[in-house]
């Protein structure tokens, strides 16, 4: 039986450089690190992981599945634009606002703000 969601891993070409991007630009807090092959970021009770994907047959820049909750999606988007990061316009859905960010390897992730109900 599955006990909990443990982590999501994104393949990158350069773990230290990508760690700096996700720490300094995205604002995630690093957790455990194993040199230039694996870095974990603490996200609630789970982890977001950067790893060299070639060893398991996953190409850097091939992921598009993570979504990070923020309090202010417009402010988060502005921060990415200030850093010259590719980010979409804000999408408006019935339950949230979101935009999609592309990391230096080409992986994409969502920044998401729930609407008050």
N, C-alpha and C positions, 0 to 999 in steps of 0.2 A: 504494500500500500504506500502511496506517495504521502510523505509527511509534510512537505512544504516546497515552495519554489526556491531553489538554491542560487542559481545564477544564470545570466545570459552572457555569452561570450561573443565578442566581435573580433574577427581576424584583421590584423594590421601588418604593415610591412616593417614598421619601426616602433617597437613597444615603448622605449623611453620617450621618443618624440610624441607619440600619440598620448602617452601618459600626461605629458605637459599640456597638450591641447585639452584633454578632458578635465584636467585639474584647473588650469589657468583660464581657459575660455568658457568651458561648459560649467565649471564650478563644482565638480564632484570631489568628494573627499577620498583620497587613496587609502586603501587598507593594506593587505598583504601584497608583497611583490617578490617575484623570483627573477631578478636581474632583467635581462633583455628578452625574456620569453613570456612573462605573465605578470599582469598587474590587476588587482581587484580594487574596485571602488565600492564603498559601503553605501547602499541605497535601501533605507529602511531595514527590513529583515533579510533582504537578499543582497546580491552583489552583481555589479556590472563588470565584466572582465574584458581586458584587452590581451590578445595572445597572438603568437605567430601561428597562423592557420595552415601553412603549407604542410606541416607534419601530419595533419589529419585530412588533407585534401580540400581545404576550404580557402579560397582565394581572398586576399586582402581586398577590401572595398566591396564585398558581395552581400553585405547584410543590410536589412531594412526592417527591423522588427521592434526595437526598443522605443519606449515612450517615457519621458520624464515629466512628472507633474510639477508645475510651477504656480506661484501665486499670481503672476502677472505676465501673460504670454507676450504682450506688446513690449514690455521692458526687456524680457529675455531675448526677443527677436532683435531689438535695437542693439543689445550688447553683442550679439553675433555679427551684425552688420558693421559695428564699430571695429571689430577684429578682422573684417574682410572675409568673413565666412559666408558661403553660399547658403541662403535660407529662403524658403518660399514665402509668399504672402500668407497672412493669417486666414485660416479656413474657419467658417462659422457653421457648427452643426447644432442640432437641438440640445445637446448635453454639454458641449465644450467648444472652446476655441483652440486651434492648434496650428502649428507650422512645422515644416520639415527642414532639417539641417543636414548638410553634407560635411562629413569630417575630411581631413586631408587625404585619406586613402580612398574616399568615395563611398564609404558606408553612410547610410542615412538613418536618422532617428527623429522622433517627434518630440516637440515641446508642447505640453498640453495643460490647459487651465479649465477646470470644471466650472460650469455655470451654477449659480445659486438656484436652488429649487424652492 
